[in-house]
Amino acid sequence: MLRKRVCFRGGSAAERRKVDFSLFFGLTLICDTAISHIRTMSPLSQSSRIRQRIARLVQQRESAERVILGRQELLKGTVTEVQRTCGKPGCKCTKGDKHVCYQLSASVEGRTRTRNVPRKELETVRRLTEDYRRFRQARAAWVQLNAQIIELINQLEIIRTIKSIPDEHRRKEG
């Protein structure tokens, strides 16, 4: 994330503002008052906000899980339209009007494999490859959401952990 600090100087200290220009998905302006408010939030309100964020991420994760745990069949690959010649002398394709066929391309054991797709199976193959693409996107989202949830759980642990154990058995001097 690219960040740039700019300081505006006013006549008095109260008029001074630091504005954080955050160039990530657009410009976001954050005043010092908002930053200081976040820093001075009580651990209870911080943990409450974190729990709310975790709850939202869990809902998003459940949405991805519905796609992942679906029962539809999947077919790895991409359907492409290919124009080619058949090689017969006197065919229309030798004059430039090429034949249209459809192929399924997929990576198998590190190598790209291509298979012709009959027209009667074209819609089924397209649906299966789209289901596969949706599955992979849901899987990637699930992994990312889990990483965010873990990070928030770590923050929650830090906020809720007591910094020192009170020494109740300390000897009184005197």
N, C-alpha and C positions, 0 to 999 in steps of 0.2 A: 504494500500500500504506500503510495506516494503522499507524503505530508509536508506541508510548508507552514511555518509559523510566521505570522505577520502581526506586528504590534502597532496599534493606532494610538497616538499620543494626543491627549486632550489637555485642557487648561489645568485640571485638578486630577488628583489620584482617582477620584470616583468616576471621572470621565474616561479613564484609560480602559481600553478593551483589548484583549487578545482574542483573535479570531483564528480558529483552526480551520484551514481549508483542506478538506479531505477529498482528494481526487480519486474516489473509488465509487463507481456508479453515480457520478455527478458530484456537485459541490454540496457540502454539508457545513453549516455554520454552527459553531458551538461557543457560547459565551462562557466567560470565567465563572459566572454564577452557577451555571449548570454543572460545570466540572467540579466546583467546590462543593455543590450539593451532593454529587455522587460520592465524593471523597468522605463527606461527613455523614453519610447515611448510616443508620444504626445497623448492626449485624442482623437484627431481626428483619428489617425491611430489605436488606440486601439478599438474605436467604429467601425471603418471600418472592422477590423478583426472579431469582434464579430458579426456584421451584416452578414458577409460572412459565418461564422459558423452557424448562425441561418438559413440562406438560404439553406445550405446543409442539415441541420436537417429537415427543412420543406419538402424538396424533399423526404427524407427518410420516413417522416411521411405520405406523400401523397401516397407513394408506399404501406405502411401498410394499409392505408385507402381504397385503391382499393380492397385489400383482405377482409377487414372487411365489406365493403359495397356491396360485391358481392351478387348475388342472389341464389347461389347454396345452396342446403339443407345440413345440418350438422347432424352428428350422433355421439353422445358422446360415447366413449368407445374404446376398443382395441380388435381386432380379433386375436384369438390364435388357434393354431392347438393342438388338444387333442387326445391322443391315449387311448382307453379304451376297456373294455370287455363288451359283451352284456349280459352275464349270461346264455346263452343257452348251455346245455351240448352237447359236440361233435362239437362245433363251432371252427373254426381255431383260434379264439382269446384265447381259453383256453390253446392252445399249444404255445402261445407267439406272434403270428402274430395278433396284436391288430387292432381294427377298428379305422380309422382316421375320426375325425369329427372336425368341426370348431365352436367356441363359441365366442360370443360377451360379454365382461365383461365391466361393467360401474358402477360408484358410483352413487347411487340414494338415496338422503336424508341420506347421511352418511353411507350407507351400500352398499357393492358390490353385484351387481345383474349380473347373468350370463344367457344368452339365447343361444340356439343352432341356428346356421346359416345354412340354406339349401344350398347345393352346387350351385344351380342355382342362388342364390342371393349373393354368396360369393364376387364376384368382385364388385358388387354395394355397398355392405356393407363396403368393404375395401376402396373404393373410398370416401364414405361418412365420414368414420372415419378419413381418411387422410385429407379431407377438413376441418373437425373439428379441427384437430391438427394444420393445417396451420392457421386457424382462430385464435386459442388461441395464437399461436406464434406471429401473427401480432398484436393482441390485447396487448400482453405484450410489444412488441417493441413500439407500439404507446404510451403507458403509460410512458415508459422510455424516449422516445424522447421528449414527452411533458415536463417531469421533467427537461431535459437538456435545452430545449428551455426557460423555465421559469427562470432557473438559469442564463442563458445568458442575458435574458431581465433584470433581476435584476442587473447584472453587468453593462449593458448598462445604466441603470438608474443612478447608482452610478457615472459612468464616466461623464455622461452628466449633472448631477445636479450641479448647481452653489453652491459653498461652503458657500458664504455669500452674502447678498444683499448689494449693495453699498448704502451708506447713502448720498443721494444727497441733503438732506435738513439739513445737519449739519451746525450749526451756525459757522460763521467765528469769531474767537476770535481776538480782537484787535481794 
